[in-house]
């Protein structure tokens, strides 16, 4: 399964490890993804999403239905 947030679309980023001697080697920065269940009262069902922690905070603030509607409009939702 890919490491992509189903709400925000966040993906791993590529960067460098930089040593004390300024040697650079490639590395990845992974988003902090969590599998979480959300209840959608309009559809009366539970859904399981793989979301970043920042997306969880957004869902807590705006509500799951508003966030899903906004994500579908942007084309980010994989569900």
C-alpha positions in Angstrom: 0.0 0.0 0.0 1.3 3.4 -0.9 2.3 6.0 1.7 -0.1 8.7 0.6 -2.7 10.6 2.6 -6.1 9.9 1.2 -7.4 13.4 2.2 -4.5 15.8 1.6 -2.5 13.8 -0.9 0.7 14.2 1.0 3.5 11.9 -0.2 7.1 11.0 0.8 9.5 13.8 -0.1 13.1 13.3 -1.1 16.1 15.0 0.5 19.6 14.5 1.7 21.3 13.2 4.8 24.1 15.7 5.4 27.1 14.5 7.5 29.4 16.6 9.6 31.9 16.4 6.7 29.1 17.7 4.4 28.7 14.4 2.5 25.2 14.0 1.1 23.3 10.8 0.7 19.7 10.5 -0.5 16.9 9.8 2.0 13.1 10.1 2.2 10.9 12.1 4.5 7.7 10.1 5.1 4.4 11.7 6.1 3.0 10.8 9.5 0.2 8.5 8.3 -2.4 6.8 10.6 -5.2 4.4 9.8 -8.3 5.8 11.3 -12.0 5.1 11.2 -14.5 7.9 10.7 -18.3 7.8 11.1 -20.3 9.6 8.4 -23.8 10.3 9.9 -25.3 11.3 6.5 -24.5 7.9 5.0 -24.9 6.1 8.4 -21.6 4.2 7.9 -18.0 3.9 9.0 -15.1 4.4 6.7 -11.4 3.6 7.2 -9.0 6.2 5.9 -5.2 6.4 5.8 -4.7 10.0 6.8 -1.8 12.2 7.9 -2.0 13.7 11.4 -2.5 17.2 10.0 -5.5 15.8 8.1 -6.9 14.4 11.4 -6.6 17.8 12.9 -8.4 19.4 10.0 -11.2 16.8 10.2 -11.6 17.5 14.0 -11.9 21.2 13.2 -14.1 21.2 10.1 -15.9 17.8 10.3 -15.5 14.7 8.2 -18.3 15.5 5.7 -16.9 19.0 4.9 -13.4 17.6 4.5 -14.5 14.7 2.3 -16.5 17.1 0.1 -13.5 19.4 -0.3 -11.1 16.5 -1.0 -13.5 15.1 -3.7 -13.6 18.4 -5.4 -9.8 18.5 -5.5 -9.6 14.9 -6.6 -7.5 13.7 -3.6 -9.9 11.1 -2.1 -9.0 7.5 -2.9 -12.2 6.2 -1.2 
